[in-house]
Amino acid sequence: MLRKIFRSSINIFKQLFNPLKVKLLDNPRKRKLAQHMQHKHQQLLSSIKGKEKIKVVFLAIHKSVWKVDPVFRKMLEDPYFEPEILVCPYTLYGEERMLEDMDKTFTFFKEKGYPVLKSLNSDGTWLGLSEIKPDIVFFTNPHNLTRKEYYEDAYLNYLSCYVPYFYLVTSHGNDQSLYNHLFHNLMWKIFMPHSDSMNLARVVSSNDGMNCVLTGYPACESLFENNLVACPWKKAQNKFKIIYAPHHTIENAELQLSNFLIYAELMLDLVDSYKENVQWAFKPHPILKSKLYNHPDWGKEKTDKYYRMWSDGECSQLDEGEYDDLFISSDAIIHDCGSFLAEYLYLKKPVLYLLNPNTRNNLNGFGLSALACCKHGVNKLSIINFVDFVIDNNRKEVDNAPINNFHDVNIKPFFSGGGPSDKIINELRMLL
């Protein structure tokens, strides 16, 4: 009992003290460092003025959060830029997982025919950015998930850019981790997906969002164009194709979106129950597996078995990589993810968003407007009813005023006069 009281008291103290600490100690320090970096950025810009070709290195950790493909492809086609990808280690879950992730990510880019390097040399040493000599470094994740030389050493010494790895629909921890880490304040440029994110950066960031540029979200360009490259479904017969995409937030933390522990077994039951009518795709968040490995009720053996049941089933499949074609060729989605809340709306197809008591508190204004476009899943029956709705509707377009309004306000304006990737390239050319 005393321990519970003590822990509760500590949590209350943190809630009261942390905002004061951010305001009185952290923010002044970040502002001072941001001013220093602004001067450094000017020096770096001066050093590359007049160069005929700009070397751009994209730091990639997970293939599943590669949200800058249109930017990279446009740079490949532009003689002014020399883009290259450096696959960096994911260091949070041990060496075995690190090596597995690096191999998967490297193979992913190699198969695309992209210029790509591994950060781990064959002799066990690590490739330094100074050996590659980039003019600009693009980050694909804001969190400290990798080695120091591919994180803070990089953004402290190079012109560094960042496209958010998700659509910035959530709000948690006073938004500090989303807009006001040292990373955000010291970036050269951050390319924002929507107006709410720009406004939040101006309010929350210690540097008042001075390094943020509103461009829209380049990761969704193929969804906007509805451009199917290849059908990724294991069986292409005329079944309804439904995606199940659970989030990774299964632990008690600031951000709590996931309902996976509640519905994991039900979803497998539905695969069997609807095998005559539905083909299913399991699209888990890339970090979910690692968290399940460490969960006391799951562990590696149970997790691997669960994932195999999806991948090996006759009426199901496991998808862990790019998902544009998966989304475009699907009929509906059931999920509780962050970015997908906005991304899937590009297609104007049925969505069931799984709610828990914390969901709405964890969404910002933009996220809540996206949530208003979805059907809501609150229990087993609501999930079954949604699957029945998808089948009974038989792919007929449903008039959905909230989705149409969401498109008009939050999507279409960013595709006027070129897409988000064009706006990013144009911004860089103007600054260089």
C-alpha positions in Angstrom: 0.0 0.0 0.0 2.8 2.4 0.9 4.5 1.6 -2.4 1.4 2.5 -4.3 1.0 5.8 -2.4 4.7 6.6 -3.0 4.5 5.8 -6.8 1.3 7.9 -7.0 2.9 10.8 -5.2 5.9 10.6 -7.6 3.6 10.7 -10.6 1.7 13.7 -9.3 5.0 15.5 -8.6 6.2 14.8 -12.1 3.0 16.1 -13.6 3.3 19.3 -11.6 7.0 19.8 -11.9 7.7 18.8 -15.5 5.8 21.7 -17.1 7.8 24.1 -14.9 11.0 22.4 -15.7 10.3 22.6 -19.4 9.4 26.3 -19.2 12.1 27.5 -16.8 15.0 25.3 -17.6 14.7 23.3 -20.8 13.2 25.9 -23.1 15.8 28.7 -22.5 18.5 26.1 -23.1 16.9 24.9 -26.3 16.4 28.5 -27.5 20.0 29.3 -27.0 21.2 26.1 -28.8 18.7 26.8 -31.6 20.2 30.3 -32.1 23.6 28.8 -32.2 22.5 26.2 -34.8 20.9 29.0 -36.9 24.4 30.6 -37.2 25.9 27.2 -37.9 23.4 26.5 -40.6 24.3 29.8 -42.3 28.0 28.8 -42.2 27.1 25.4 -43.7 25.0 27.0 -46.4 27.9 29.4 -47.3 30.3 26.5 -47.6 28.2 24.8 -50.3 27.1 27.8 -52.2 28.0 27.4 -55.9 28.3 23.6 -55.8 27.0 22.0 -59.0 25.7 18.9 -57.2 24.3 18.6 -53.6 25.0 15.3 -51.8 21.9 14.3 -49.7 22.1 11.3 -47.3 18.8 9.8 -46.0 19.2 8.1 -42.7 16.8 5.1 -42.7 16.2 2.7 -39.7 12.9 0.9 -40.5 11.6 0.3 -44.1 8.1 0.7 -42.8 8.5 4.3 -41.8 10.1 5.4 -45.1 7.8 8.3 -45.8 10.0 10.3 -48.2 10.0 8.0 -51.2 8.6 10.7 -53.6 11.3 13.2 -52.4 14.0 10.6 -52.9 12.8 9.7 -56.4 12.6 13.3 -57.5 16.1 13.9 -56.3 17.3 10.9 -58.3 15.8 12.5 -61.4 17.2 15.9 -60.6 20.9 16.4 -61.7 21.3 19.0 -59.0 20.9 16.4 -56.2 22.9 13.2 -55.5 20.7 11.3 -53.0 21.9 8.2 -51.1 20.4 6.1 -48.3 22.4 5.0 -45.2 20.8 2.1 -43.3 21.3 2.8 -39.6 21.0 0.4 -36.6 17.9 0.2 -34.4 19.7 -0.3 -31.1 16.8 -0.6 -28.5 16.2 -4.3 -28.6 19.5 -6.0 -28.8 22.0 -7.0 -31.5 20.0 -9.8 -33.0 17.0 -7.6 -33.7 19.4 -4.8 -34.9 21.1 -7.0 -37.5 17.8 -8.4 -38.7 16.2 -5.0 -39.1 19.3 -3.6 -40.9 19.4 -6.6 -43.4 15.6 -6.2 -44.1 15.9 -2.5 -44.6 19.0 -2.7 -46.8 17.4 -5.4 -49.0 14.2 -3.3 -49.3 16.2 -0.4 -50.8 18.5 -2.6 -52.9 15.5 -4.3 -54.5 14.2 -0.8 -55.4 17.5 -0.1 -57.2 18.3 2.8 -54.9 21.8 3.8 -54.0 22.1 2.5 -50.5 24.9 1.8 -47.9 25.0 -0.2 -44.7 26.3 1.7 -41.7 27.9 -1.5 -40.4 31.1 -2.4 -42.3 32.1 -6.0 -42.9 34.9 -5.7 -40.4 32.5 -4.7 -37.6 33.3 -0.9 -37.7 30.7 1.8 -38.3 30.7 4.0 -41.4 31.0 7.6 -40.4 29.0 10.4 -42.1 32.3 12.2 -42.6 33.4 9.4 -44.9 30.2 10.0 -47.1 30.5 13.8 -47.0 26.9 14.8 -47.2 25.8 18.4 -47.7 22.3 17.7 -46.4 21.1 14.9 -44.1 17.4 13.8 -44.1 16.1 12.1 -40.9 13.2 9.6 -41.1 12.7 9.4 -37.3 13.0 12.0 -34.6 13.7 9.7 -31.7 17.0 8.5 -30.4 16.8 4.9 -31.7 20.2 4.6 -33.1 23.9 5.3 -32.6 25.0 8.8 -31.6 26.9 9.3 -34.9 23.6 8.9 -36.9 21.5 11.0 -34.5 22.8 14.0 -32.5 26.3 14.1 -34.1 24.5 14.3 -37.5 22.0 17.1 -36.7 24.6 19.1 -34.9 27.1 19.1 -37.8 25.0 19.0 -41.0 22.1 20.8 -42.7 19.5 18.5 -41.4 15.9 18.0 -42.6 13.0 16.0 -41.3 9.7 14.8 -42.7 7.6 13.4 -39.9 7.3 9.6 -40.0 3.6 9.9 -39.2 0.9 12.3 -40.0 1.0 14.1 -36.6 -2.5 13.3 -35.5 -1.8 12.6 -31.8 -1.3 14.7 -28.7 0.4 13.5 -25.6 2.9 14.6 -22.9 2.1 18.3 -23.6 3.3 17.6 -27.2 6.9 17.9 -26.1 8.1 14.7 -27.9 6.3 15.7 -31.1 7.5 19.3 -31.4 10.0 20.3 -28.7 12.7 17.8 -28.3 16.2 19.1 -28.9 16.0 17.4 -32.3 13.1 19.5 -33.4 14.7 22.8 -32.3 18.0 22.1 -34.0 16.8 20.9 -37.3 17.5 23.1 -40.3 14.1 22.4 -41.9 11.1 20.3 -40.8 8.4 19.8 -43.5 5.0 19.8 -41.9 2.0 17.8 -43.1 -0.9 20.0 -42.1 -1.8 23.4 -40.7 -2.6 22.2 -37.2 1.0 20.8 -37.0 2.4 24.1 -38.0 0.4 26.0 -35.4 1.3 23.5 -32.7 5.0 23.8 -33.6 4.8 27.6 -33.2 3.2 27.2 -29.7 5.1 24.3 -28.3 8.6 24.5 -29.8 11.2 26.5 -28.0 12.2 28.1 -31.3 8.6 29.0 -32.1 8.6 26.7 -35.1 10.9 29.0 -37.1 12.4 26.0 -38.9 9.1 24.5 -40.0 7.7 24.7 -43.5 4.1 23.7 -44.4 4.2 21.4 -47.5 1.7 18.6 -47.0 2.6 14.9 -46.6 4.7 13.4 -49.4 4.1 9.9 -48.2 0.5 10.1 -49.4 1.1 11.2 -53.0 0.4 7.8 -54.5 -2.7 7.5 -52.4 -3.9 10.8 -53.7 -3.2 9.7 -57.3 -4.8 6.3 -56.5 -1.9 4.8 -58.5 -1.8 1.0 -58.0 1.6 -0.4 -59.1 1.0 -4.1 -58.2 -1.6 -6.0 -56.3 0.0 -7.2 -53.1 -2.7 -9.6 -52.0 -1.9 -13.2 -51.7 -5.0 -14.3 -53.4 -6.7 -11.9 -55.9 -10.0 -13.7 -56.2 -13.1 -11.5 -55.9 -13.2 -11.5 -52.1 -13.5 -8.4 -50.0 -10.0 -7.3 -48.8 -9.9 -6.0 -45.3 -6.7 -4.8 -43.5 -6.2 -5.2 -39.7 -3.6 -2.7 -38.6 -2.9 -2.6 -34.8 -0.8 0.1 -33.1 2.2 -0.6 -30.9 1.1 1.3 -27.7 0.2 -1.8 -25.7 2.0 -0.7 -22.5 0.8 1.9 -20.0 2.4 5.1 -21.4 1.6 8.7 -22.3 0.2 7.6 -25.7 -2.4 4.8 -25.5 -4.0 4.0 -28.8 -3.6 0.3 -29.1 -6.4 -2.3 -28.5 -4.3 -5.2 -29.7 -4.3 -7.1 -26.4 -8.1 -7.0 -26.4 -8.9 -8.0 -30.0 -5.8 -10.0 -31.1 -7.5 -13.4 -30.8 -10.9 -12.1 -32.1 -9.3 -10.9 -35.3 -7.9 -14.4 -36.0 -11.3 -15.8 -35.3 -12.9 -13.5 -37.9 -10.4 -14.7 -40.5 -11.9 -18.1 -40.1 -15.5 -17.0 -39.7 -15.4 -14.9 -42.9 -13.1 -17.1 -45.0 -15.7 -17.5 -47.8 -16.1 -13.7 -48.2 -13.0 -11.9 -46.9 -9.3 -11.9 -47.6 -7.4 -10.4 -44.6 -4.1 -8.5 -44.3 -2.3 -8.1 -41.0 -0.4 -4.8 -41.1 1.1 -4.3 -37.6 3.1 -1.3 -36.5 6.8 -2.2 -36.9 7.5 -1.8 -33.2 4.6 -4.0 -32.0 6.5 -7.3 -32.4 9.4 -6.1 -30.2 7.0 -4.9 -27.5 5.2 -8.2 -27.6 8.5 -10.1 -27.2 9.0 -8.2 -24.0 5.3 -8.4 -22.8 4.8 -10.8 -19.8 1.7 -12.4 -21.3 3.2 -12.8 -24.8 7.0 -13.3 -25.3 8.8 -14.3 -28.5 7.3 -17.8 -29.0 3.7 -16.7 -28.7 4.3 -13.6 -30.8 6.1 -15.5 -33.6 3.3 -18.0 -33.6 0.6 -15.3 -33.9 2.4 -13.6 -36.8 2.9 -17.0 -38.6 -0.8 -17.7 -38.3 -1.5 -14.5 -40.3 1.3 -15.1 -42.8 0.5 -18.8 -43.4 -3.3 -18.7 -43.4 -5.1 -19.4 -46.6 -7.3 -16.3 -46.2 -4.8 -14.0 -44.5 -1.3 -12.5 -45.0 1.3 -10.5 -43.1 2.4 -7.2 -44.5 5.4 -5.4 -42.9 6.7 -3.2 -45.6 5.3 -0.5 -47.9 1.6 -0.3 -47.9 0.4 2.1 -50.7 -0.6 -0.7 -53.0 -2.1 -2.6 -50.1 -4.3 0.4 -49.2 -5.3 1.2 -52.8 -6.3 -2.4 -53.6 -8.2 -2.9 -50.3 -11.9 -2.5 -49.5 -11.7 -1.4 -45.9 -9.5 -1.1 -42.8 -9.8 -1.9 -39.1 -7.2 -0.2 -37.0 -6.1 2.0 -34.1 -2.9 3.5 -35.6 -1.9 7.2 -35.6 -0.8 8.0 -39.2 -3.3 5.7 -40.9 -6.1 7.6 -39.3 -5.4 10.4 -41.9 -3.7 8.4 -44.6 -6.5 5.9 -45.4 -9.0 8.7 -45.7 -7.3 9.7 -49.0 -9.1 6.7 -50.5 -12.6 7.5 -49.2 -13.1 3.8 -48.3 -14.8 2.4 -45.1 -12.8 2.7 -41.9 -13.4 1.2 -38.5 -11.3 2.9 -35.9 -10.9 0.9 -32.6 -11.5 3.2 -29.6 -10.4 2.9 -26.0 -11.0 5.3 -23.1 -7.8 7.2 -23.9 -8.2 7.6 -27.7 -9.8 11.0 -27.9 -7.5 12.5 -25.3 -4.6 11.3 -27.4 -5.7 13.0 -30.6 -5.1 16.7 -31.6 -7.7 18.7 -33.5 -6.6 17.4 -36.8 -6.7 13.8 -35.5 -10.2 14.4 -34.1 -11.5 15.7 -37.5 -10.1 12.6 -39.1 -11.7 10.4 -36.5 -15.1 12.0 -37.2 -14.8 10.5 -40.8 -14.6 6.9 -39.4 -16.9 4.3 -38.0 -16.0 3.6 -34.4 -15.2 0.2 -32.9 -15.9 -0.1 -29.2 -16.5 -3.9 -28.7 -16.6 -7.3 -30.5 -20.1 -6.7 -31.9 -19.1 -3.3 -33.5 -16.3 -5.0 -35.3 -18.5 -7.8 -36.6 -21.1 -5.3 -37.7 -18.5 -3.4 -39.6 -17.3 -6.5 -41.5 -20.9 -7.2 -42.4 -21.4 -3.6 -43.6 -18.4 -3.9 -45.9 -19.7 -7.1 -47.4 -23.4 -5.9 -47.7 -22.3 -2.6 -49.2 -20.6 -4.5 -52.0 -18.0 -1.7 -52.7 -20.6 0.9 -53.4 -19.4 4.4 -52.8 -20.9 5.9 -49.6 -21.7 9.6 -49.5 -19.7 10.7 -46.5 -19.8 14.5 -45.9 -17.1 14.5 -43.2 -14.7 12.7 -45.5 -15.5 15.1 -48.4 -14.9 18.1 -46.2 -11.7 16.6 -44.8 -10.4 16.3 -48.4 -11.4 19.8 -49.3 -9.7 21.3 -46.2 -6.8 19.0 -45.4 -5.7 17.2 -48.6 -6.5 19.0 -51.9 -4.8 22.3 -51.1 -1.4 20.6 -50.8 -1.7 19.2 -54.3 -2.3 22.5 -56.1 0.6 23.4 -58.2 2.5 20.1 -57.6 2.5 17.7 -54.7 4.2 17.9 -51.3 7.5 16.4 -52.6 7.6 19.2 -55.3 7.2 21.8 -52.6 10.0 20.2 -50.5 12.4 20.1 -53.5 11.5 23.7 -54.5 12.1 24.9 -50.9 15.5 23.3 -50.9 16.5 24.7 -54.3 15.4 28.2 -53.1 17.5 28.0 -49.9 20.5 26.6 -51.6 
